[in-house]
C-alpha cells in the first residue's frame, strides 16, 4: 500500500468526530463507536498475534516493527476511545482530530527511523495544523477563541507535535504516536482550560 493510501485510511478516523462537530452524531454515539472499535481491534490483534491469523491486509497496513507487537490501527482505536471516555467533548475531539488529520499530514511530509526526531519543518506544520484543529474545535463547541482557548490549543498542539516527532523505544517496544498523540494533547489542553476557566 502506498504511503498516501495508508494516510487516507488514517484520516478516515476523523469522520466520527467531525460528524459530532457537525451535529450529525451525538457524543454518546461517538463514545460507543470508538469503544466498539477498540474492542474489535483487540479481538483482531489477539487473533493476529496469538493465533497467527495472517490476512493480506495486515501486510499492507502494518509496519515492520508492528509484526510482533500491537499494530498501529489498534493503538489508534485505544487512544481515541481513551480520550473520548476521559475528557469532555471539546478537548477529546480536538485530540482525536490531531491524530486523525494532523498525524497523516505530518507523515506525508516525511518520517524518520524509530528513535530519530522529524525535521523542523515537519514539526512546525504538525504544530500549526494541530493548533488550527484545536481552535476550530473550541470555536465549534462554543468555547470561543479567547486567550485561554488559544493557549490551550497551543499547549495541546505542542504535546501532539512532541508525540508525533519522537518515537521512543521503551523496553524494546516502540511507543507509537497513534497511542501517544491524543492523550498527550488532551492532558495539556485540559490542564490549561481547568486553570484558566
Buried (B, 14 or more C-beta within 10 A) or exposed (E): EEEEEBBEBBBEBBEBBBBBBEEEBEBEEBBBBBBEBBEEBBEBBEEBBEEEEEEEEBEEBBBEBBEEBBBBBBBBBBBBBBBBEBBBBBBBBBBBBBBBBBBBBBBBBEBEEBEEEBBEEBBEBBBBBBBBBBBBBBBBBEBEEEEBBBBBBBBBBBBBBBBBBBBEEEEEEBBBBBBBBBBBBBBBBBBBBEEEE
